[in-house]
Amino acid sequence: MNKYIKKVLNRLKEKNINESEYLQAVEEVLTSIEPVINNHPEYEKIALLERMIEPERIITFRVPYVNDKGQTIVHRGYRVQFSSLIGPYKGGLRFHQSVNQSIIKFLGFEQIFKNALTGLPIGGAKGGSDFDPKGKSDDEIMRFCQSFMTELQRHIGADVDVPAGDIGVGEREIGYLFGQYKRIKDRYEGGVLTGKGLSYGGSLVRKEATGFGLIYFMREMLANNNQTLEGKTVTISGAGNVAIYACQKALEYGANVVAMSDSTGCIYDKNGIDLQLVKQIKEVERGRISEYIESHTEAEYFEHTGEDSPIWNIKTDIALPCATQNEITLNSAKKLVENGVIAIGEGANMPCIKEATEYFLKNNILVAPAKAANAGGVAISAVEMSQNSMRYYMTFEEVDQKLNEIMTDIFKTCKTTSDKYNLGNNYVSAANIAAFTKLANAMVAQGIV
């Protein structure tokens, strides 16, 4: 390993010893950009890596709210404004019981590279809280969101930091957050949040963007390797926006999606997933995926009881992890390879542990890395910001075409970088190098700040 990279990683581990997700994300990037660092020894003198891996600002705050029983509950809120090198901070908010500083820092770090790959002028940030909206009433969620925004509003703005949704934060939560922001600021500032409802400044395709974008990237990656989605068996973890709309677009390209999941387990329908039923269960009724088999008795349900999700035991050509970080373990990776998988598409952020990714690459499995493959959501968030600024709204077809072009260009960037550095089909390293190069150039140009 390059001595400078090794030194930076050792210091990082000393300073952030308990932040495993953050350390994992940084190590994955730094170990893959060694060819660039070897060509630029001057980066050490200006501490370029040290500055790039350290957030510009971390904001932590308490979030009290009153539940329906009249009890006061206190949660912790975060906003990690990681990098404004190429634009205002941009990244989602996650409401989930697992949220802590390590997870928000890892997500923010991933975001700066993802956003750089889009070619759009947006920096990287992430935020959220250990509040879980599941099982809460709309009134409880509204009160929590209002309390959360009462503090967050001090730190955001259309040209400063533009949050969006993530796990646990959908159009409902964004609406409550935006309403509170508007009430406090006493003005309409449409570009301060993205993922808004269509009735008050949101963009068409925003809900579909990450899932659609994942399939557009997969289409390009497969085509470059003389493959298509048509006729392929696909399994998709998750049942949120990313998974649902990845499923929809994969079906449009002729794939056969046979499995989806949520945190409790997965469904397997050899005849093909009934997507309309999944949408009804998850988007309308906010139920559990297991309810699927009540209507489709020929389908099977496998409960998630251990570390490894049962969905990765199902034989498939293409696996799309779209749920959460580190969901594909080394054991799951081995099972997928044993069952003949040909490609992995990362719809979630860092869904494969490092050893799993290495195992896939070692076995010549195509891997579409999250920084590239799931950039569609933030790309259309930036398009939403542009529409808010112009006071003009594009049609569904116009936005979808823009998304298609962006994802195609991201793959082309990965392919060009791969060819330049002789990386073969290692698009994981290619994406990291391409994004890092853009960020490094901006950092050098702006001086020691």
C-alpha positions as CSV (number, residue, x, y, z in Angstrom):
1,M,0.0,0.0,0.0
2,N,1.2,3.5,-0.8
3,K,2.9,5.0,2.3
4,Y,0.8,8.2,2.3
5,I,-2.5,6.2,2.1
6,K,-1.4,3.9,4.9
7,K,-0.4,6.8,7.1
8,V,-3.8,8.5,6.6
9,L,-5.7,5.3,7.3
10,N,-3.8,4.5,10.5
11,R,-4.4,8.0,11.8
12,L,-8.1,7.8,10.8
13,K,-8.5,4.6,12.7
14,E,-6.9,6.1,15.8
15,K,-9.2,9.1,15.8
16,N,-12.5,7.2,14.9
17,I,-12.0,3.9,16.5
18,N,-15.7,3.1,17.1
19,E,-17.0,4.4,13.8
20,S,-16.9,1.1,11.8
21,E,-19.1,2.1,8.9
22,Y,-17.2,5.4,8.3
23,L,-13.9,3.6,8.5
24,Q,-15.1,1.0,6.0
25,A,-16.2,3.6,3.5
26,V,-13.0,5.6,3.7
27,E,-10.8,2.5,3.4
28,E,-12.7,1.2,0.4
29,V,-12.1,4.5,-1.4
30,L,-8.5,5.2,-0.4
31,T,-7.2,1.7,-1.2
32,S,-8.7,1.9,-4.7
33,I,-7.2,5.3,-5.7
34,E,-3.6,4.2,-5.1
35,P,-2.7,4.6,-8.9
36,V,-3.7,8.3,-8.7
37,I,-1.8,9.0,-5.4
38,N,1.3,7.3,-6.8
39,N,1.3,9.8,-9.6
40,H,0.7,12.8,-7.3
41,P,3.2,12.8,-4.4
42,E,2.6,16.5,-4.0
43,Y,-0.8,15.7,-2.4
44,E,0.8,14.6,0.8
45,K,2.4,18.1,1.3
46,I,-1.0,19.8,1.1
47,A,-2.7,17.1,3.2
48,L,-5.2,16.5,0.5
49,L,-6.4,13.1,1.7
50,E,-6.7,14.3,5.3
51,R,-8.8,17.2,4.2
52,M,-11.0,15.1,1.9
53,I,-11.9,12.5,4.5
54,E,-12.6,15.0,7.3
55,P,-16.1,16.6,7.3
56,E,-16.2,20.3,7.0
57,R,-18.8,20.4,9.7
58,I,-20.8,18.0,12.0
59,I,-24.0,19.3,13.6
60,T,-25.5,17.2,16.4
61,F,-28.7,18.3,18.2
62,R,-31.5,17.0,20.4
63,V,-35.0,16.5,19.0
64,P,-37.8,16.3,21.6
65,Y,-41.4,15.7,20.6
66,V,-44.6,14.7,22.4
67,N,-46.1,11.3,21.3
68,D,-49.9,10.5,21.2
69,K,-49.8,9.4,24.8
70,G,-48.6,12.8,26.0
71,Q,-45.1,11.5,26.7
72,T,-42.1,13.5,25.8
73,I,-39.5,11.5,23.8
74,V,-36.0,12.8,23.0
75,H,-34.0,11.7,19.9
76,R,-30.7,12.8,18.5
77,G,-30.4,14.7,15.2
78,Y,-27.5,14.9,12.9
79,R,-26.3,16.8,9.8
80,V,-22.8,16.1,8.5
81,Q,-21.9,18.8,5.9
82,F,-19.0,16.9,4.4
83,S,-17.9,18.8,1.4
84,S,-18.9,22.0,-0.5
85,L,-16.0,21.7,-3.0
86,I,-18.2,21.6,-6.1
87,G,-21.5,23.0,-4.9
88,P,-23.9,23.4,-2.0
89,Y,-24.1,20.5,0.4
90,K,-26.6,18.0,-0.9
91,G,-27.7,14.7,0.6
92,G,-30.6,12.9,2.2
93,L,-32.0,12.6,5.7
94,R,-32.4,9.1,7.3
95,F,-34.9,8.4,10.1
96,H,-34.1,4.9,11.5
97,Q,-33.3,3.5,14.9
98,S,-29.8,2.5,13.6
99,V,-28.7,6.0,12.8
100,N,-25.5,7.2,14.6
101,Q,-22.6,9.5,13.8
102,S,-20.6,6.7,12.1
103,I,-23.5,5.9,9.7
104,I,-24.2,9.5,8.9
105,K,-20.4,10.2,8.3
106,F,-20.1,7.2,6.0
107,L,-23.2,8.3,4.0
108,G,-21.9,11.8,3.8
109,F,-18.5,10.6,2.6
110,E,-20.1,8.4,-0.1
111,Q,-22.3,11.3,-1.1
112,I,-19.4,13.6,-2.1
113,F,-18.1,11.0,-4.6
114,K,-21.6,10.1,-5.9
115,N,-22.5,13.7,-6.5
116,A,-19.2,14.3,-8.2
117,L,-20.0,11.5,-10.7
118,T,-23.3,13.1,-11.7
119,G,-21.4,16.0,-13.3
120,L,-23.8,18.4,-11.5
121,P,-22.7,21.3,-9.2
122,I,-23.6,19.7,-5.9
123,G,-21.5,19.0,-2.8
124,G,-22.0,16.2,-0.3
125,A,-23.9,15.9,3.0
126,K,-26.1,13.6,5.0
127,G,-28.3,13.8,8.0
128,G,-31.0,12.2,10.1
129,S,-32.1,10.9,13.4
130,D,-32.5,7.6,15.4
131,F,-36.2,8.2,15.2
132,D,-38.1,5.4,13.5
133,P,-41.4,6.4,11.7
134,K,-42.6,2.8,11.6
135,G,-45.6,2.4,13.8
136,K,-46.0,6.1,14.5
137,S,-49.1,8.1,13.7
138,D,-49.1,10.9,11.2
139,D,-49.5,13.4,14.0
140,E,-46.4,11.9,15.9
141,I,-44.4,12.1,12.7
142,M,-45.5,15.6,12.0
143,R,-44.5,16.8,15.6
144,F,-41.1,15.1,15.3
145,C,-40.4,16.6,11.9
146,Q,-41.3,20.0,13.1
147,S,-39.0,19.7,16.1
148,F,-36.2,18.4,13.9
149,M,-36.6,21.2,11.4
150,T,-36.7,23.8,14.2
151,E,-33.0,23.2,14.7
152,L,-32.0,22.1,11.2
153,Q,-33.3,25.3,9.6
154,R,-30.4,27.2,11.1
155,H,-27.9,25.3,8.9
156,I,-29.6,24.9,5.5
157,G,-30.6,26.9,2.5
158,A,-31.0,26.7,-1.2
159,D,-27.4,27.8,-1.8
160,V,-26.0,26.4,1.4
161,D,-27.3,22.9,2.1
162,V,-30.2,21.1,0.5
163,P,-31.5,18.0,2.3
164,A,-33.7,15.3,0.7
165,G,-35.2,12.0,1.7
166,D,-33.6,8.6,2.5
167,I,-34.6,5.6,4.5
168,G,-37.6,6.6,6.7
169,V,-38.0,10.0,5.0
170,G,-40.4,10.0,2.1
171,E,-42.8,12.6,0.6
172,R,-44.9,12.7,3.9
173,E,-41.9,13.6,6.0
174,I,-40.4,16.1,3.5
175,G,-43.8,17.8,3.5
176,Y,-43.8,18.3,7.3
177,L,-40.2,19.4,7.2
178,F,-40.8,21.9,4.5
179,G,-43.9,23.3,6.1
180,Q,-42.0,24.0,9.3
181,Y,-39.1,25.6,7.5
182,K,-41.5,27.9,5.6
183,R,-43.3,28.8,8.8
184,I,-40.0,29.7,10.6
185,K,-38.4,31.5,7.7
186,D,-41.6,33.3,6.6
187,R,-40.9,32.8,2.9
188,Y,-41.3,30.2,0.2
189,E,-37.8,28.8,-0.6
190,G,-38.6,25.9,-2.9
191,G,-35.0,24.8,-3.4
192,V,-34.2,24.2,0.2
193,L,-35.5,20.6,0.2
194,T,-35.9,18.1,-2.6
195,G,-38.3,15.2,-2.8
196,K,-41.2,17.5,-2.3
197,G,-44.8,16.8,-3.3
198,L,-45.8,17.8,-6.9
199,S,-48.3,20.2,-5.5
200,Y,-45.7,22.5,-4.0
201,G,-42.5,22.3,-6.1
202,G,-41.5,18.7,-6.4
203,S,-40.3,17.1,-9.6
204,L,-41.7,14.3,-11.6
205,V,-39.6,11.1,-11.6
206,R,-38.0,12.0,-8.2
207,K,-39.7,9.0,-6.5
208,E,-38.6,6.7,-9.3
209,A,-35.2,8.2,-9.9
210,T,-32.9,6.0,-7.9
211,G,-34.5,2.7,-9.0
212,F,-34.8,3.8,-12.6
213,G,-31.2,5.1,-12.6
214,L,-29.9,1.8,-11.2
215,I,-31.4,-0.1,-14.1
216,Y,-30.2,2.4,-16.7
217,F,-26.6,1.9,-15.3
218,M,-27.1,-1.8,-15.3
219,R,-28.3,-1.8,-18.9
220,E,-25.1,0.1,-19.9
221,M,-22.8,-2.2,-17.9
222,L,-24.4,-5.4,-19.2
223,A,-24.4,-4.1,-22.8
224,N,-20.7,-3.3,-22.5
225,N,-20.2,-7.0,-21.6
226,N,-22.5,-8.4,-24.3
227,Q,-25.4,-9.0,-22.0
228,T,-28.9,-7.6,-21.6
229,L,-31.6,-7.6,-18.9
230,E,-34.1,-9.3,-21.1
231,G,-34.9,-12.8,-19.9
232,K,-32.6,-12.5,-16.8
233,T,-33.8,-13.6,-13.4
234,V,-33.5,-10.8,-10.9
235,T,-33.8,-10.6,-7.1
236,I,-34.1,-7.3,-5.4
237,S,-33.7,-6.7,-1.6
238,G,-35.9,-4.0,-0.1
239,A,-39.4,-2.8,-0.8
240,G,-39.0,0.9,-0.7
241,N,-38.8,3.4,-3.5
242,V,-35.4,2.2,-4.8
243,A,-36.5,-1.5,-4.9
244,I,-40.0,-0.9,-6.2
245,Y,-38.9,1.3,-9.1
246,A,-35.9,-0.8,-9.9
247,C,-38.3,-3.7,-10.2
248,Q,-40.6,-1.7,-12.4
249,K,-37.9,-0.6,-14.9
250,A,-36.3,-4.1,-14.9
251,L,-39.7,-5.6,-15.9
252,E,-39.9,-3.0,-18.7
253,Y,-36.6,-4.3,-20.0
254,G,-37.9,-7.9,-20.0
255,A,-36.3,-9.2,-16.8
256,N,-38.1,-11.7,-14.5
257,V,-38.1,-10.3,-11.0
258,V,-38.8,-13.2,-8.6
259,A,-37.9,-11.9,-5.1
260,M,-38.2,-8.8,-3.0
261,S,-37.8,-8.3,0.8
262,D,-38.1,-6.0,3.8
263,S,-36.5,-6.1,7.2
264,T,-38.6,-9.1,8.3
265,G,-37.9,-11.5,5.4
266,C,-38.3,-12.0,1.7
267,I,-40.9,-13.3,-0.8
268,Y,-40.1,-15.6,-3.7
269,D,-42.6,-15.9,-6.6
270,K,-41.2,-18.1,-9.3
271,N,-43.9,-16.8,-11.6
272,G,-42.7,-13.2,-11.3
273,I,-43.4,-10.6,-8.6
274,D,-46.8,-8.9,-8.7
275,L,-45.4,-5.4,-8.5
276,Q,-48.9,-3.7,-8.2
277,L,-49.5,-5.8,-5.1
278,V,-46.2,-4.9,-3.6
279,K,-46.9,-1.2,-4.2
280,Q,-50.3,-1.6,-2.5
281,I,-48.8,-3.3,0.6
282,K,-45.8,-1.0,1.0
283,E,-46.8,2.4,-0.4
284,V,-50.5,2.5,0.5
285,E,-51.0,0.1,3.4
286,R,-47.5,0.5,4.8
287,G,-47.6,-3.2,5.7
288,R,-45.1,-6.1,5.7
289,I,-43.9,-7.9,2.7
290,S,-45.1,-11.2,4.2
291,E,-48.7,-10.1,3.4
292,Y,-47.9,-10.8,-0.3
293,I,-48.5,-14.6,0.1
294,E,-52.0,-14.0,1.4
295,S,-53.0,-13.2,-2.2
296,H,-50.4,-15.3,-4.0
297,T,-50.5,-18.6,-2.2
298,E,-48.1,-20.2,-4.7
299,A,-45.4,-17.7,-3.5
300,E,-43.0,-18.5,-0.6
301,Y,-42.0,-16.4,2.3
302,F,-38.6,-16.8,4.1
303,E,-38.2,-15.1,7.5
304,H,-35.0,-13.1,8.1
305,T,-33.6,-14.6,11.3
306,G,-29.8,-14.5,11.1
307,E,-27.1,-12.2,9.8
308,D,-27.6,-13.3,6.2
309,S,-30.8,-12.3,4.3
310,P,-32.5,-15.4,2.9
311,I,-33.1,-13.5,-0.4
312,W,-29.4,-14.1,-1.4
313,N,-29.9,-17.9,-1.2
314,I,-32.3,-17.7,-4.2
315,K,-30.8,-18.7,-7.6
316,T,-30.6,-15.6,-9.8
317,D,-28.7,-14.0,-12.7
318,I,-28.7,-10.5,-11.3
319,A,-28.9,-9.4,-7.6
320,L,-29.9,-5.8,-6.8
321,P,-29.3,-5.0,-3.1
322,C,-31.5,-2.0,-2.5
323,A,-32.2,-2.1,1.2
324,T,-29.4,-0.9,3.5
325,Q,-25.6,-0.9,4.1
326,N,-23.6,-4.2,4.5
327,E,-26.6,-6.4,3.7
328,I,-24.5,-8.8,1.5
329,T,-22.0,-10.6,3.7
330,L,-19.2,-12.8,2.4
331,N,-21.4,-15.9,3.0
332,S,-24.1,-14.4,0.9
333,A,-21.6,-13.4,-1.8
334,K,-20.4,-17.0,-1.9
335,K,-23.9,-18.3,-2.2
336,L,-24.7,-15.9,-5.0
337,V,-21.6,-16.9,-7.0
338,E,-22.3,-20.6,-6.3
339,N,-25.8,-20.1,-7.7
340,G,-24.5,-18.5,-10.9
341,V,-25.0,-14.8,-10.5
342,I,-23.5,-12.7,-13.3
343,A,-24.0,-9.1,-12.0
344,I,-24.6,-7.1,-8.8
345,G,-26.2,-3.7,-8.9
346,E,-25.9,-1.7,-5.7
347,G,-29.1,0.3,-5.3
348,A,-28.4,0.9,-1.6
349,N,-25.4,2.8,-0.1
350,M,-22.5,0.4,0.5
351,P,-24.7,-2.7,0.6
352,C,-21.8,-5.2,0.2
353,I,-19.2,-5.6,2.9
354,K,-15.6,-5.1,1.6
355,E,-14.9,-8.9,1.5
356,A,-18.1,-9.6,-0.4
357,T,-17.1,-7.0,-3.1
358,E,-13.6,-8.4,-3.4
359,Y,-15.1,-11.9,-3.7
360,F,-17.4,-10.9,-6.5
361,L,-14.6,-9.2,-8.4
362,K,-12.2,-12.1,-7.9
363,N,-14.8,-14.4,-9.5
364,N,-15.4,-12.0,-12.5
365,I,-18.8,-10.9,-11.4
366,L,-19.8,-7.5,-12.7
367,V,-20.4,-5.1,-9.9
368,A,-22.2,-1.7,-10.4
369,P,-21.0,0.3,-7.4
370,A,-23.4,2.4,-5.4
371,K,-21.5,5.7,-5.9
372,A,-22.3,5.3,-9.6
373,A,-25.3,3.1,-9.9
374,N,-27.6,4.7,-7.3
375,A,-26.7,8.3,-8.2
376,G,-30.0,8.8,-10.0
377,G,-31.9,10.0,-7.0
378,V,-29.5,12.8,-6.1
379,A,-29.2,13.7,-9.8
380,I,-32.9,14.3,-10.1
381,S,-32.8,16.2,-6.8
382,A,-30.4,18.6,-8.5
383,V,-32.8,18.8,-11.5
384,E,-35.6,19.6,-9.0
385,M,-33.4,22.4,-7.6
386,S,-32.9,23.8,-11.1
387,Q,-36.7,23.7,-11.8
388,N,-37.4,25.5,-8.5
389,S,-34.9,28.2,-9.5
390,M,-36.4,28.6,-13.0
391,R,-40.0,28.5,-11.8
392,Y,-40.5,26.0,-14.6
393,Y,-41.4,22.3,-14.5
394,M,-40.4,19.6,-16.9
395,T,-42.6,16.8,-18.1
396,F,-42.1,13.2,-16.9
397,E,-40.6,12.3,-20.2
398,E,-38.1,15.2,-20.1
399,V,-36.9,14.4,-16.6
400,D,-36.7,10.7,-17.3
401,Q,-34.6,11.4,-20.5
402,K,-32.3,13.6,-18.4
403,L,-31.9,10.8,-15.9
404,N,-31.2,8.3,-18.6
405,E,-28.5,10.6,-20.1
406,I,-26.9,11.2,-16.7
407,M,-26.7,7.5,-15.8
408,T,-25.4,6.7,-19.3
409,D,-22.7,9.4,-18.9
410,I,-21.8,8.0,-15.4
411,F,-21.1,4.6,-16.9
412,K,-19.1,6.1,-19.7
413,T,-17.0,7.9,-17.1
414,C,-16.4,4.7,-15.3
415,K,-15.5,2.9,-18.5
416,T,-13.1,5.6,-19.6
417,T,-11.4,5.6,-16.2
418,S,-11.2,1.8,-16.2
419,D,-9.6,1.8,-19.6
420,K,-7.1,4.6,-18.6
421,Y,-5.9,2.7,-15.5
422,N,-6.2,-0.8,-17.0
423,L,-8.9,-1.9,-14.4
424,G,-10.8,-4.2,-16.7
425,N,-14.4,-4.6,-15.4
426,N,-13.5,-3.2,-11.9
427,Y,-16.1,-0.4,-12.0
428,V,-15.8,-0.1,-8.2
429,S,-12.3,1.3,-8.4
430,A,-13.1,3.2,-11.6
431,A,-15.9,5.1,-10.0
432,N,-13.8,6.0,-7.0
433,I,-10.9,7.2,-9.1
434,A,-13.1,9.2,-11.5
435,A,-14.9,11.0,-8.6
436,F,-11.7,11.5,-6.6
437,T,-9.9,13.0,-9.5
438,K,-12.6,15.7,-9.9
439,L,-12.7,16.4,-6.2
440,A,-8.9,16.6,-5.9
441,N,-8.6,19.0,-8.8
442,A,-11.2,21.3,-7.1
443,M,-9.4,21.0,-3.8
444,V,-6.1,22.0,-5.3
445,A,-7.6,24.9,-7.2
446,Q,-9.3,26.3,-4.1
447,G,-6.2,26.3,-1.9
448,I,-5.8,25.3,1.8
449,V,-9.3,25.9,3.1
